[in-house]
Amino acid sequence: MRLKIGFILRSLLVVGSFLGLVVLWSSLSPRLDDPSPLNRMREDRDVNNPMPNRGGNGLVPGDDRFKPVVPWPHVEGVEVDLESIRRKNKAKNEQERHAGGENQKDIIQRQYLTFKPQTFTYHDPVLRPGILGNFEPKEPEPHGVVGGPGENAKPLVLGPEFKHAVQASIKEFGFNMVASDMISLDRSVNDLRQEECKYWHYDENLLTSSVIIVFHNEGWSTLMRTVHSVIKRTPRKYLAEIVLIDDFSNKEHLKKKLDDYIKLWNGLVKVFRNERREGLIQARSIGAQKAKLGQVLIYLDAHCEVAVNWYAPLVAPISKDRTICTVPIIDVINGNTYEIVPQGGGDEDGYARGAWDWSMLWKRVPLTPQEKRMRKTKTEPYRSPAMAGGLFAIEREFFFELGLYDPGLQIWGGENFEISYKIWQCGGKLLFVPCSRVGHIYRLEGWQGNPSPIYVGSSPTLKNYVRVVEVWWDEYKDYFYASRPESKALAYGDISELKKFREDHNCKSFKWFMEEIAYDITLHYPLPPKNVDWGEIRGFETVYCIDSMGKTNGGFVELGPCHRMGGNQNLHRFTHILSGKCLDRSDVLHQVFLSNCDSSKMTQKWEMNNIHSV
């Protein structure tokens, strides 16, 4: 009897164990109407970190709301080995080239003898006072985090306990990334437009756009807030793609984490990586080649936030005339607090035209009465001689017909003037658009910067300026050399193809441009007297020369160590015509000043060396 009872108990234990395994297996197996374990993991992740996008157009199907996103991942500034990445991608790039991909240089240098005609029919915008525009949001945009820091572009001021972390982030990235990481990536922003902008009605058959963003070692949250703001405030039917160009960054958060993050937009956002540091200028040309879906190319810097209804006013003029390039009004995002405010200067409405001084420094000058008379309302687009360069829109094919950027321009500087002159002198127009506003963060003092790669050589920006004036300024280039005599001896490369482009397109002269478009430049920045000679002025029998100490637009000169060994030496005494006093110096204080002339004073005697006639 005992054996039978033991046998029965053992049998019940085995059967119970088997049934338990069957039940467990059934609970783990997915039913047809249940989401997969992978989907459940994604849903759980989305609860903790809701994303704006599930569908191919950037939205949950049937849901037109933009969901807030918590900044992720935290920026740590960890660097990666770029050389190993380059080797890994080499075979892939070779396959793409053999598959028929076009060479970048061939595309950049492809030029057309005539521009294509306008084929798109578009109705002019109509202002209907009191009737809300057809592209205006029907209700206030949602906050990224209700009551969260930085919402509505209000300043976020951190306490002293963050001082060292803030300083470290500014040194590495140029901005207060500690504050940026606390602000939602899709925060709400303030509306700085004129009230009249809200009542413009636009043709709904606008051109589509590819938004191109070039970055190099950018902070995570400032870069992704740029992307989020574009997706949040651009009508989905017009946003063809967002193209990110990684210009050889070596920060870990800009590699796999970025690749994984943008997958959640299902192809709307793409990233392409340069195999070497190309610099901002040529990386933008590469971006034009990679962006193939949009009819218009919109360039944004990697630290921007587009404002409410920014898209329609910016693209409408291009839809009407394909040779028009448009620029939004650029507001200032404070790099410490992330408050958004209008730029200073301009006219009574804050409107300004892009300009330059004769050393090619970027300037803004007030809108002229002549330009105001050309418009029926104060919110219509107006002409500008030049753009700042970071933010603009241009029809894709027209940009290629212009030859993109000069392929000889390196890294950064001068490209904004080159494309501006090329547009105006070769038959296009450059318009600033008051009703399209974009905020931009300017780098803070203390940023360590991004040094140019070794292959570029010295003075790339100055060489860029020389290429631009040699191609486009004609006889006006003498005024540049008067302001920048040190650039006279710089080797700036071959510009024969660029001059041939001007000839083939019958581009107008710079004199025409100065008289018809940039007529107000000389009112603010008079033409400088042309140099007769240039060289160094050395204190007699000393090793000190008069030096600008890096100042290019005003300020006092000083005495500094001479850069050259000397040449043909001539003894001079310089007299100030108006006062009759002589140029004097203090070798101890390294100062230059005027004093009563005294032929016996050695400090009033000077040598002029390395003289070259201009």
Phi, psi and omega in degrees: 000321178297321180295321180294317179297317179297319179297318180296319180297317179296322180294318178298322180295317180295313180297319179297320178297318180297315179296323178297319178295322179297316180296316179298317179297321180295322181290332181275337182284132181287137172276164182298327183266005179259148173292154179289161176305323179297318179294322178296322177298319179295321180294318178298319179295322182291331177294318180282332184218073186299135182253155184282354197214131168235330183268171181294339179265007176096008184226155167294131182308130179078005183234116184260012179273150178259121187270140182293151181232132177280135179305131181201142352276170178292136181286124179243347178074018180290137183260155181239166180274103183290330183295321178293324177294320180297317180296322181296324184271353187299312182298320180298318181293323178297320179296320180295321179294317180292337181281000175110011178294144183277144178287138183303316182296321179297320181292316182298322185271000176288120185228154184245138180287334177225146177281148179292148181286159175289125181242352185264129179264126185220136180275140180298147174300149181236130177268121179237088183306132178088348179249115185303134183300154185288345177258000180284141177297141183280344178214161181303142181292148180291150174286152173296310174225117184302123181074008184283167180296139176080358180296146184059026178061028176282149184292142173250110182254120181270155180281173183296339181294344179263004190306309185291321178294321179296313180299321179294320181290324177294319179298320185278319188244345180092355181225167173280088182287340177297313178292318182301319182291344178273347185261138180302144179292338178237048178297162173280154180233162178280158181255109184260009182286160168296146181304326182299332182300334185287350187246014174276137177246130186245150172303130183280358178266050181288159174290151176276164186222148166255124177266124184249127181231117177263136178219152174218112180052044180280150173295149186298303190291328177290323178293311185287333175293328174299311181297314182298320182295323178296314181294321184291325191245014178245127177304131190298329183292342182257344183271099183285320183188159169242120184252116177262128177250111178274107183274066173064045175291152176237022177269134185299325183289351179259013180249251187298321180299320177293317178302316180293320184296315185285347175298334183290351174262005173053048173094350178295323179251130183233151176233134175237141187242128177286146181277351173206168179288112181267336187090161186300321187295302184288334175295328176290322175296321176297320178300323178296325179287323182284330182277105187245353188264326184274150176280334179242143173259125176246119179262130174232146170290166187279007181220068183228167168218119179284150184262180182299134178049051180277334193283307186301312179298329183286322187267338183304314180298327180288325177297329179280320183218112186292347180265010176267136172249134184243151180228130177285162170288127186261117176266167185257121169265119180296124183289351177259316187248345180067024169285143179251123181225159177292154172294149175282169178085189183085195181272196183296339178262003181083010181272138181219158174256148177286137184213188180202157168264181190277000169262007177071034170272137182294136180222162172235132181235150183299150176298132186276157174303326179298317179292323180295325180291340181281352183246150176274331179227160184283353180255007175285153175300150180226159184285145174223136179296330185210163176244160176288331170111334186277332187228115177195165178233141181209143178297135189301309183294325178295321178298320178290324178296330176282354181086016184056210176280152172308119182294350178272354177281136187243140171061275187203145173111125176090342182292331178294322177287319182301312182290328179294311180296318182299317180297308185292313187285342182251020169107000179261188177223151177238118185240137169267139189244103184299330185271359174249117184234140179224129175278146184221135178269129176260139184302144181268157175297137183108354177288135182284344176081174176242098183299149179292149177296158186298324186294343184286324183088189185271156173053049181296322182294317180295321176296322176301314179302317181297316178301317182296311183290327180292329181274319194246340189272347182054228183290344179290348181297337178298330179287329174293313181294333174293326180273332181232065184298336181292343181275352185299327185264005183286138173278122186244006173087183184278127179238016184296320180295325179291320178292325176294323176302314178301317183292316182295328183265004182052043181293143184288166181283162177290332176297316175301315181299316181292328183275326187261326186247309185260037185296339184266356182298313184290342175291326180265329182226087184302152178297130180284154174295141181288143180289142173266315176224159172212147182173210179246148175249111187251137173299133185303126179059035176229176176250018182248139180237160173292130187224138178285348182055037176085355180282136181239355185212068180098173181103172183268142171278160180222181173262133178220167179301137179291142184269340183246168183272357182102164181209230175289115188259131176231133182276132183224156165230124185263128182247132176281118190297315186293319184262341184076006180270166185250154178287123184234171182210159171240110181292338180282312182273352182058041181243152177242136184204173176259140176212170179301137183294136179213108185296343181271350183278122179292334182285353176258007179257136186225152173250142172250119184242160176054045183281131176231132175287138181270000000 
